Amino acid sequence: MHYKSIINNLKHRLIFAFISALVFKFTVDVILGLIYRNHNVIDSFLSYITAIIVSIIVYQGFYNINLALDKKTNWIDNTKKRFLQQLSIHLLFVIVIVYLIPFIVAYFVLENTFYIIHIELINISALMFFTLTYNFIELGFFLLKNWRFSLAELERFKIENAEFKFETLRNQVNPHFLFNSLNTLSSLVHQNPDTASKYIRKLSTVYRYVLEQKEKELIKLKTELEFIKAYIYLYELRFANMLTFEIDIADKLNDSFIAPMTIQMLIENAIKHNIVSKKKQLVIKISSTGEYLIVTNNLQKKQKKEYSSELGLNNIKSRYAFVADKKMIIEETEERFTVKIPVIYQEYNKKRTM
């Protein structure tokens, strides 16, 4: 989200300047009218015109100050710091432009030495009050826009999460997967009953995991890896001597978190888009660094591309943009395709759920 000041538009600046000048001048006149009975509450027309012109100059100054601050401290990265910086500079600018410079000119150039202290204090207080009011309005607009943006992002995440779950279930429980699994099982039943029995247990583990975890946002990595080992076993039997898996994940990451079935989706993606044969073995490596879980495969793309909904990688990317503080990284070279998934530690997960 990129936030633009409410006075970025020239029309808005002129409206703010006009309203502020009238309200400011009238307020000061009312206060002075209560103090001095002979003070005219509705002062001369010329004084109101002067107030409007000065107000336009002030808001133009605010606009230029805001542009300069946007380059150093924007509202989104550090709202508190930006608000305090903007408020301080605006107050200083208003006092210098509207009060201090006219005072210096009147006192030293025009030699007007007659000043009533409490009237000057009223003017300064009114200036500071209206500057504070403008900055709080600016803060309010930013918070409102940020809140609305967060609601929109949450809704977008819900939609993409539903699409992700649908894509995952489609990949897992689709007729092709089940058909291939049953074919493999059928041949094993006669050739090797013990292996067939183990195969049934692994297949059961895969489907049970899908049903149990599909509604969860995050799970522990060690739980996902137990599922992945069962899932890999099914593919290793199906693609004997054609598909190799390497898992090298640090034990310290076992208690970190991952979105359910993320690794499975990446494995499915690699097998779907690459040649898998005895002459061209597909090697899928699952490894880790301190900050990322890495899934890499050697690149040997099929000449005839299979249909792809393109939901898989995009939805994983969107999910991690929502649940992690780092972005998912996709890298492709002539030899390798790599996806780096941010490691989500327990501390960060707790922070999100507080």
Secondary structure, 3 states (H helix, E strand, C coil): CCCCCCCCCHHHHHHHHHHHHHHHHHHHHHHHHHHCCCCCCCCCHHHHHHHHHHHHHHHHHHHHHHHHHHHHCCCCCCHHHHHHHHHHHHHHHHHHHHHHHHHHHHHHHCCCCCCCHHHHHHHHHHHHHHHHHHHHHHHHHHHHHHHHHHHHHHHHHHHHHHHHHHHHHHHHCCHHHHHHHHHHHHHHHHHCHHHHHHHHHHHHHHHHHHHHHCCCCCEEHHHHHHHHHHHHHHHHHHCCCCEEEEEECCHHHCCCEECCCHHHHHHHHHHHHECCCCCCCEEEEEEECCCEEEEEEECCECCCCCCCCCCHHHHHHHHHHHHCCCCCEEEECCCEEEEEEECECHHHHHHHHC
